Amino acid sequence: MRVRGWKAETGVFLGVAFVAAGILGAVQPATGVPPVVVQLTQFGPAAGVLVVALLWPSRIRARLAGALPRRLSPPAYEAGRAPGPERAARPGVRLLLTAPLIIVLAAGGYAWWSGDPVVSDPRGLEHSFALIAAAQLVGACGEEAGWRCLLQPMLADRFGPLAASVLVGAVWGVWHVGVFAQAPAYAAGFLTATVAMSVVLGLALERVRSGRLLFAGGFHALVNLGMLLFMDEESGAVAPMVLFACACLVAAAPWVLRAVGRAPADTIAAARRSAL
């Protein structure tokens, strides 16, 4: 379906997401909310969604369909027009399983490279790990409401899921402007990681009909928590970030191969449906 006004919607969303994130980051010290618990900048994309939804309510409502959990209509999937609930959730489950795979690959590679694995005891953190985990999920959902629930389908309508995932990943990486204060190799590794993870997220959520926000936020939070416990890239060290980027690329490869192999079958199925 050809979507009108996608450039205006995208421009407004990105403008608000970047500006709101900057404002929230500036006021965080005054709020007393520790950044290790949650970074308020994560809610910048959610602010972008809110503004766009107020300006184009009907169009944005359609784009956000399936972001929250909902019951699938039994007659639809029983008649074969939609996958059943269990089958519809499989890509989301695989997405959540990809997050620990990334951490295992990254942490394992770093332990092999450095000879000194990084393992932080959750009990030794400054704040309760349960509090951090819950706040990380909320913050991740604040981001993913914009990146994967609004911007991804908006661009996928125009460019297709794979290209849209790459574009969203690039924007997502640039949105973390602070990374560019680090070494060029660190910034390059970070951008590579965001694009690779965005590809995983975009391709996985393409076939998720319900609860996309929770699946995306869960993946995002699991990666953040894994990095907190098993990596020290926050120190600005280049090696852990580059190894994390390599892990993300390895994890993204099966998703890309599956999507490329599935594309001809989807095209044939779409042609058959249009002929009915």
Disulfide bonds with the S-S distance in Angstrom:
none
